[in-house]
Amino acid sequence: MSNSLAVATVTATICRMLQSYVADDVEDVEVKVSPGRPDGTDAAAINVFLYRITPNTGLSNANLPLRDSDGRLIKRPLVALDLHYLFTFYGAEAKLEPQRLLGSAVAAMQSTPVLSRRAIQDTIGDVAYLFLSGSDLAEQVEAVKFTPENLSLDELSKLWSSFYQAKYALSLAYTATVVLIEGRSIPEVSLPVVERRAVSIPSSLPKIVAVRPNIAEISTNEIEVLGERLLGDDTIVLLSGMVGSIDSESTSRRLIVDLPAGLRAGLNSVQVVHRMDLGRPEPHEVSRSNLAAFVLRPSIQRIDFIGGEHPYIEVEASPDIDPAQKATLLLNLTVPGGLPAAVLNADPREEATDPLHFPATHLSAGTYLARLRVDGAESSLQRDNDSESPTFNMFIGPTVEVP
């Protein structure tokens, strides 16, 4: 197989091969062979242009499957490609130089229909191609072969019309097949099977019907998962991939699950997993339920206005907000009927434990009710139900004073 330099190595090797062959074949003409688009030069030249790449149909699925049942990589990702080249010939028409170069190029491609390992290694070792020193195309099991393409007049016309302001020149097309490019991921090497064991597994799957509350506060510490066949001999609940503890009072229709530390605010997934002990160090997964979801609200723990040349509002939130999450501060004036005053986006951060900073340069003076929105989930406000309170029947919650 080859790395990401394979395509460029094929092009460079073609150029070197043509340069060497044509220089000996057309001795009275100084010819330059180079990669690139047709440039319309008057000098004697051959342009080698890679104009199209297509998947190789014969080997496009040769590397499947890539992963085992546990999702572990067992084979490097591989893509098989065919490279389509357009050779364009230039020179003095009166001396028939384009046609002489074309004939020499055809002879070169016909006499060398396969890229040899020696030719590839010579290209990689050429000082003109030091940028290809890391290429391992020469180690590819499948040799790269060349075949001429039979382009119809319509196909040739469409191809040349794609070259902006380029005049048609004598040209022919070749296909190089196949180039196998591997990904850099390193697969795990499995150990041999020590013992084979057959186990019967019940076919009934756990099913989640609802999650309560579907919009949870971090202070609630737990959620309820309602459904059917939820509790098995060995059951875990995954909350966005994190394991939540199941309360001892849970039943097959109702699981009480503690929210794990580190769960992020926003939309979170819920899935019930049944496992079975097969004598391995870790229980074997038997079945998974459907995915359900709930929203975890963020909570503002502290909010302060920091003045200065570049004023900002600093917020500490719970749970910690990951730097990749989108955090927005919504501010409303506390006066009755006050309209939304500002929507501020948080500055970039490096750590989830860092406080959030919201630029407040253009914020008007006043007292604001504050809500924090993280990936669509907003912190909550309460309504004042005290009839003796001056804020009766109004929202109350975290506020920030802007001088």
N, C-alpha and C positions, 0 to 999 in steps of 0.2 A: 504494500500500500504506500501511499505518498502523503506528504504534508501539504500545507496550503501553497507552497511554492511550485507545485507540479505544473499548473497551467502556464505560468511564466517561463518555466524551464523548457517546456515543449516549444513555445514560441522562439525562445533564444536558440535552441538547438536547430530548429528549422532554418533560422537566419544564418547560423554558422555553416550549416551544411550547404545551403545554396551559395553562400559567398565563396566557399572553397571550390565548389564544383564549377560555377559559372566563370570564376576568374581563370580557371584552366581551360575552359571550353571556348570562351570568347576572349581571346588574348588581346585583340586590338582595341578593346573597349574597357575603360576603367569603370567598373560597376560597383555600386553601393547597395547592399541588401540591408534593410532596416525594418523594424516593426513600426506599425502606425497606420493611420488612415491614409487613403490616397491623397497625395499633396499636390499633384499636377506639376511636378518638376520637369524641366527640360533636359536635365542631365540623365545619363544612363543609370537607371536604378530599378530595384524591385522592392515594392512595399509588401510586407506580410502583415495583413490585418485580420485579427480575430474578431469577426463581426457577429458571431452567434455561438451560444452554448446551449446544448440540449441534454436532458437526461438520457443515459444509455438504457434502452428498453430491456436489453438482455440481462443486465446486472443491477437494475434499479432496486430490486427487492432481495438481493443476494445476502444482505446482512441482517435480515429479520429472523427471529426477534432480537431486540437489543437488551431487554431486561427480563429477569425472572419474575416469578409470582410475587416476590417480596419487593419488587421495584429496584433491585440492585442491578447495576450495569454488568452484563456478561460479555459484551462485545462492543468494540469501539464503533461509534457511528461512522458510516461510510456512505459516500455519494459517488456514483459512477457517471462520468460526463463524456460527451462527445464534443469536440472542438471544431468549429467550422471556420475555415480560413479563406480569405480572398487575396490572391497574389495579383498585384498590379504592376505592369511593365511600362517603363518610360525610356525615352531616348530619342535620337535623331530618326525621324520617320524616313528621311531620304536614304539613310543607310540601313533601314529596316532593323534598327537596333531593338525596338520592343519585341518584334517577332523572333529575332535571334535569341533574346533573353528568355522569351517564353519557351522556345524549343529546348534550350539548355535546362531550364527549370523543370520541364516535364521529364526530360531524361534523368535528371537528378532524383526526382521523386519516384520515378519508375525503378531506378536502379537501387534505391534505398527505401523500400516501402515500409520498413520497420525501423523505429528508433533503437539503435543498439545501446547497450549499457556503456560501451566505450565512448560513443558519441555524446551521451548525456554527461558522463564523468568529465570529458574534455571541456564541455561547455561550463560545467560548474567550476572547473579549475582555471578557466580563462580569466585573466585579470580584468577584462572588460565586463565581466558578470560577477563581480565579487558579492553583489547583493543576493546572489543565488547560492551562496556557499552552504547554506543550511538545507538545501533541497535533497530529498532522498528518492527522487523519481527513479533513479537507476536500480533501486531495490524493489520496485513494483513487480509483482508476479506476472501480471498481464503486460505484454509488450504493447507500446503505442504504435498503431498501424495507420497508414495513409491510404485513402482511396479518393479518386477524383469525383467531384460532384457534377451531375448533369443538370445544370440550371437552365430552365426554359427561358425564352426571350422575355416572357412576362415577369418571371422571378428575377432575372438579371436587371430588368428595367426598374422594378420596385426597389431592389437593393441599391442601385446607383442613385435613385431619386432621394434616398435617405441621407446622402452626402451633400451637405449644404455647400452650394457654389462650386462643387467639384465636377470637372468635365470628365466625360467617360474616357477611360483608357483601356487598352487591351488587358484582359484579365481572365483568370480562371480560378476555380474554387476547389478546395480539398477538405476532406474531413479527417480529423485525427481521432482515433478511437482505440482504446478507452483510457481515460484518466481516472484513477481511483484515489479520492481524497479522504483521508481519515480525520476524525476529530481528535482533540488532545486528551479527552477523558480516558482515564486508565481503568479498565474493567477489573472487577474482583475475580480472583482465581479460586474456584470452588475446590474444596477437599473431596476426596473420593467418599462414596457412601459406605459407612461402617455397618449399618444395620437397616434392613428394609422392614417396614411395619405397615400393615393395612388396618385402618380405623374407620368405623362407620360413623357418620356425622349426621345429626338430624337436619332435615331440609327446611325447617321453619326459620324464618328470618325475623329479627326484631324490627319493629315498625314504630317510627315516631309520628304522632298525630299533632302534638302541640308542645310549645315551650312556654312556661309561665314563670315570671312575666316575660313578655316578648320584648319589652323595653326595660332593662334592669339598671338599678343604681349599684355602684361599686360597694355601697354600704350594706346592701342586702346580703352579700356574701354567698348566696346560693340561688339556684333556679330549680324548677320542677320540669322534668321531662315526662310527658304523658304519651301513652301509646299501648302497644300490644307486644307481648313476649319480650319485654325489655330486659328482664333479669334472668341471667343464665347461671351456670355453675361458676363461671369466671367471667365477669363483666367489667369493662371499663368504659368510661364516657370521654370522648375526645372533644374538647372545646377549642376550635381553631388549631387542632393538632396537639394541644396540651391536655394532660390527663387530669380530670377533675375527680375528687374523692366522692364516693357514693355513701350516703347515710345508711345506717343499719335499718332504718324504718322503711326503706324503699321496697316496692313490690314489683311484680312483672308488668303492672300497668302504670306505675308511678315511681320515677326515680328522683330522689332529692340529691342534687349534685352541688358540692361546694365549688365556688369559682377559684381556679388555681391562681397562685401568685404569678404576676407577669402577664396576665391576660390584658390585651390592649383594648382601648375604647374604640367604638365603631361597630360595624357588623361582624358578628362572630358565628361560626358554624358549630353545630352540635351533631355528633354521631355516636351511636351505641355500637360497641364491638364485643362480640362473644369470642372467648378463647377456650382452648382445651389443653390439658397437660398431656403431652406425648412423650414424656421422659426426656425432654430437651432442657437445656438451661433456662430457656424462656418459653412461656406458653405459646402454642401455635394458634394463630388467628383462624377462626372457623367461619364467621359471617359478620357482615356489617349492615347496619340499618340504613335507611335513606338519610339524606342530609336535611337538617332543619337549621333555622337561624334565629338569632336574637340580637338585639342592639344593647350594647353596654354604654351607658352615658358616662362622659367624663365629669369630674367634680372639681370645682375651683377651691383650692385649699388656701391660697393667699393671692391677693391682687394689689399692686401698688403702682402709683404713677411716679416715674422717675424723670425729673426735669433736667434742664441743661440745654446745650446747643442743639442736641438731637434728642428730644424727649421721647420716651417710650413707656409702655405699660408692661410691667413684669408680672407673670402669672406662674404660680406653682400649681400643678394639677395632679389629680389621682384618677386612674392609674397613670404611670409614666407614659409620656407621649413619644413614640418612636420618631427619630428624625425624618423618616420616610413618610410619615403620616402628614396629612394636610390639616393644619390647625388655624382656625379663624376665630377672632374675638368679635362678638356682636354686642354693641353698646346702644342702650336706649336711655333717653332722658327720663328722670324719675318724676317729672311734673306730670299731672293728669293729662292723658291724651297725647303724651309726647311721642313723636314719630321716631323711627329708627334714626339714630344720629350718625353711626359709623359702622363700617365693616372693615376690620383690620386683619391683615394676613401676617402670620408669624415669620420672623427672620429665620434663616437656616441655622441649624444647630448640629453639633457633633455627637452628643450623648443624650440618651433618653432621660437621664436624670437632670439635665440642664434645665433651668427655668425658661419659659417661653417669653420672648421679647416681641412686642407689637409696636411698630413705629407710630407715634402719635403727634407728629409735627403739625398737622392741620386740624387737630381736634379742638373744638370750641370749649370754653370753660363751662363747668357744670358738674352735677352729680349724675352718674350713669349706673343703671343696672347692667350687669355684665353676664353674658352667657358665652361659654366656650363650645365651639363646634369642632369636632375631630372626625374626619372622614364621614361627615353627614350626621353624626350623633351629637346632640346638644345637651349641655348641662341643664338641669331643671331649675325653675323658679317656683316659689310657693305663693299662694294667695293669702293675704292677711284676712283672717276671719274674725278678728277682734273688733266688735262694733264700737268700742271706745277708742280704738287706735286711729290716729290721723291718716293712716294708710289703709283704712278698712276697705276690703274688697279690691285691693290693688296688689300687684305683684311685688314681692319682697325677695331679697336674695343678696348675693355679693354685689357690692357697689364700689365704684372708684371715683375719687374726687379729682377733677382736673381744674387747676387754678387758672 
